[in-house]
Amino acid sequence: MDTKWPNIVKLAHFKRYIILEKKWNFPIFFQYNIRITDIFLYFCCMIIPRDKYLSELRSVMHNGMIKIITGVRRCGKSYLLFELFKKSLLENGVDEKHIIQIDLENRRNIQLRNPDALLEHIDNRITDDGFYYILLDEIQMVPEFEDVLNSYLKVKNADVYVTGSNSRFLSRDVITEFRGRGYEIRVHPLSFSEFLKTRQNTSELLALQDYMIYGGLPQIATFSNKEEKEKYLKSLFQGTYICDIKERYGIRNDDDLSELIDIIASSIGCLTNPTNLENTFKSVKGHSISDTTIQSYLGMLQDAFLLEKAVRYDIKGKRYINTPSKYYFEDTGLRNARLNYRQIDNGHLMENIIYNELRIRGYSVDVGQVEVRKTNDAGKKIRKLLEVDFICNRGNKRMYIQSVLDMPTQEKIEQETNSLRHIRDGFPKIIITGGLTPSYVNEDGISIINVIDFLKDTEVFSL
């Protein structure tokens, strides 16, 4: 073992040594010249691997496109680019001089917010024919940044990666501004399996409860008590997300927008449409707001990655039905903070988490309906619509999923499996339940999977 510990990197060795010695005492620290500040940093700083996104970044290296990392604020875009991806480049033999890293939100780089100054700075750093990796954080701080980025599409030895703030840099901007030359990598808050790695000494059930209430924004994993988590999420929602939307769209009075957010937060997993929301404003809030305005606000919230919309699909008719739809929050912690933790409905929160997990895994997700025709006691044919929580598609794969907190009785089991039993195709049918019930396949061929198994195991659908 080394006799000196010049930086925190050595703390990995330090941890192994302490475990072997099975003792904690200051003579050990002094013997190896370990700084107390390094020990503090080791236990307070948490490295959270984001393997899925890092793998995707690696897979699109040198593809001739601008790699654009998007996602809700504070989901870890900058950390992915500047820490994880840069580390990967260095570990694979890239000379650090060939990595041009610029944090444009840093006041020290204010002069580089001028597009021509930024262009000149990067050009001056490219001094040979070797491959250069240009990593730019918060690119929206630069006026005419599209021209700057497009200038490097024709530079053969430059590979460009950028992050952008949701307030001015959205998915549709990528499509519009780069015209097929921009590749978007969508980053989400921590999945449950990622979150679980930050809770080594906590049971899976308690970790899930924490995840459902406070969500998966990476910063949350560093807080030790609920007061810190709640304060962070509340201030982030109002001070960052709402301010971003107001800034981008020039909204002066955000009362109606705030009311709409509260209504959506109270009804996650419920079918709704702008007309229904307009009626809610009239009956509950005591004033009118047009369905056009509501639709516009919903679009803003989706553009800022706060909400996602699941559209209704007729399974037998094989067609989309524009309304009603369901809305889910990108992070349940933000949803709960918005409602001041007053409506902790485990059933709807579990449904929201399942939806988010499916999106993280790359599925497009719709809300399903199945039409069933039966004969009533009077001998008359009646038509009934049964709901399927999620129709999940990825490539040529499809599955149907119901989210059920529990199924304590045979009657409840019949009720929850009814819609799935009326789908006649051969794609997998799955019910995800709360609790720790062992996963199994019932006599109808429907897989019953407990939510922790589902969230932990990306291959769980192989049942």
QUIHUJO-V466676 format. One record per residue. N is the residue number from 1. RES is the residue in one small letter. PSI is psi in whole degrees, -180 to 180 (* if undefined). Layout:
N&RES&PSI  N&RES&PSI
This chain:
1&m&142  2&d&152  3&t&-4  4&k&153  5&w&80  6&p&-23  7&n&175  8&i&-19  9&v&-34  10&k&-11  11&l&-22  12&a&-43  13&h&-38  14&f&-43  15&k&-44  16&r&-39  17&y&-44  18&i&-40  19&i&-42  20&l&-40  21&e&-24  22&k&40  23&k&153  24&w&111  25&n&152  26&f&-31  27&p&-35  28&i&-44  29&f&-46  30&f&-37  31&q&-39  32&y&11  33&n&45  34&i&131  35&r&137  36&i&-34  37&t&-34  38&d&-39  39&i&-43  40&f&-45  41&l&-38  42&y&-43  43&f&-19  44&c&-27  45&c&130  46&m&124  47&i&117  48&i&109  49&p&140  50&r&66  51&d&-37  52&k&-48  53&y&-36  54&l&-41  55&s&-40  56&e&-41  57&l&-44  58&r&-37  59&s&-21  60&v&11  61&m&140  62&h&29  63&n&7  64&g&13  65&m&161  66&i&122  67&k&119  68&i&116  69&i&117  70&t&169  71&g&169  72&v&149  73&r&140  74&r&24  75&c&-3  76&g&23  77&k&-48  78&s&-41  79&y&-41  80&l&-44  81&l&-52  82&f&-26  83&e&-63  84&l&-47  85&f&-41  86&k&-43  87&k&-41  88&s&-42  89&l&-46  90&l&-42  91&e&-22  92&n&19  93&g&8  94&v&131  95&d&132  96&e&-28  97&k&-17  98&h&9  99&i&112  100&i&105  101&q&124  102&i&121  103&d&103  104&l&-10  105&e&-17  106&n&126  107&r&-29  108&r&-20  109&n&23  110&i&-33  111&q&-24  112&l&-2  113&r&-11  114&n&124  115&p&-40  116&d&-37  117&a&-40  118&l&-45  119&l&-45  120&e&-42  121&h&-46  122&i&-45  123&d&-40  124&n&-23  125&r&-19  126&i&99  127&t&-2  128&d&-173  129&d&0  130&g&164  131&f&134  132&y&141  133&y&116  134&i&114  135&l&113  136&l&123  137&d&135  138&e&55  139&i&-22  140&q&-12  141&m&-13  142&v&120  143&p&145  144&e&35  145&f&-25  146&e&-42  147&d&-40  148&v&-49  149&l&-43  150&n&-24  151&s&-24  152&y&0  153&l&-26  154&k&2  155&v&110  156&k&-25  157&n&30  158&a&134  159&d&122  160&v&134  161&y&132  162&v&154  163&t&157  164&g&150  165&s&145  166&n&-23  167&s&-27  168&r&1  169&f&96  170&l&171  171&s&-43  172&r&-25  173&d&-38  174&v&-46  175&i&-43  176&t&-49  177&e&-29  178&f&-5  179&r&58  180&g&0  181&r&9  182&g&135  183&y&118  184&e&133  185&i&110  186&r&120  187&v&136  188&h&165  189&p&173  190&l&135  191&s&168  192&f&-38  193&s&-36  194&e&-44  195&f&-38  196&l&-30  197&k&-18  198&t&-1  199&r&57  200&q&-33  201&n&22  202&t&142  203&s&154  204&e&-37  205&l&-43  206&l&-37  207&a&-40  208&l&-42  209&q&-44  210&d&-42  211&y&-41  212&m&-37  213&i&-43  214&y&-3  215&g&-167  216&g&20  217&l&132  218&p&-36  219&q&-30  220&i&-34  221&a&-16  222&t&-10  223&f&143  224&s&-17  225&n&161  226&k&-30  227&e&-42  228&e&-42  229&k&-46  230&e&-43  231&k&-43  232&y&-49  233&l&-41  234&k&-46  235&s&-35  236&l&-43  237&f&-52  238&q&-43  239&g&-19  240&t&-61  241&y&-49  242&i&-41  243&c&-39  244&d&-47  245&i&-44  246&k&-40  247&e&-46  248&r&-41  249&y&4  250&g&37  251&i&123  252&r&-48  253&n&112  254&d&19  255&d&-47  256&d&-39  257&l&-44  258&s&-41  259&e&-40  260&l&-43  261&i&-43  262&d&-41  263&i&-46  264&i&-42  265&a&-33  266&s&-12  267&s&34  268&i&140  269&g&3  270&c&140  271&l&134  272&t&171  273&n&169  274&p&-35  275&t&-44  276&n&-41  277&l&-37  278&e&-43  279&n&-35  280&t&-42  281&f&-42  282&k&-44  283&s&-36  284&v&-42  285&k&-13  286&g&12  287&h&167  288&s&148  289&i&132  290&s&153  291&d&-27  292&t&-44  293&t&-41  294&i&-45  295&q&-38  296&s&-45  297&y&-42  298&l&-38  299&g&-40  300&m&-43  301&l&-34  302&q&-40  303&d&-33  304&a&6  305&f&18  306&l&-36  307&l&154  308&e&150  309&k&131  310&a&118  311&v&150  312&r&140  313&y&130  314&d&111  315&i&-46  316&k&-40  317&g&-12  318&k&54  319&r&152  320&y&145  321&i&116  322&n&-39  323&t&154  324&p&171  325&s&173  326&k&149  327&y&137  328&y&147  329&f&140  330&e&-29  331&d&124  332&t&-27  333&g&-41  334&l&-40  335&r&-47  336&n&-38  337&a&-39  338&r&-36  339&l&12  340&n&33  341&y&31  342&r&-25  343&q&75  344&i&85  345&d&104  346&n&-34  347&g&-50  348&h&-35  349&l&-40  350&m&-42  351&e&-42  352&n&-42  353&i&-40  354&i&-44  355&y&-49  356&n&-41  357&e&-41  358&l&-41  359&r&-40  360&i&-37  361&r&3  362&g&13  363&y&144  364&s&139  365&v&125  366&d&166  367&v&130  368&g&153  369&q&144  370&v&127  371&e&129  372&v&132  373&r&125  374&k&165  375&t&126  376&n&-177  377&d&-24  378&a&3  379&g&11  380&k&139  381&k&128  382&i&151  383&r&131  384&k&139  385&l&125  386&l&142  387&e&140  388&v&124  389&d&-49  390&f&131  391&i&119  392&c&124  393&n&136  394&r&111  395&g&-128  396&n&11  397&k&144  398&r&148  399&m&156  400&y&133  401&i&134  402&q&138  403&s&121  404&v&123  405&l&-44  406&d&160  407&m&76  408&p&-18  409&t&162  410&q&-36  411&e&-43  412&k&-38  413&i&-45  414&e&-42  415&q&-44  416&e&-25  417&t&-8  418&n&-51  419&s&-40  420&l&-36  421&r&-20  422&h&6  423&i&119  424&r&-1  425&d&178  426&g&11  427&f&154  428&p&140  429&k&130  430&i&139  431&i&125  432&i&125  433&t&160  434&g&178  435&g&-163  436&l&28  437&t&130  438&p&142  439&s&144  440&y&173  441&v&128  442&n&-178  443&e&-17  444&d&5  445&g&13  446&i&128  447&s&130  448&i&116  449&i&130  450&n&151  451&v&-32  452&i&-41  453&d&-44  454&f&-48  455&l&-32  456&k&-34  457&d&110  458&t&-15  459&e&16  460&v&-22  461&f&3  462&s&-3  463&l&*
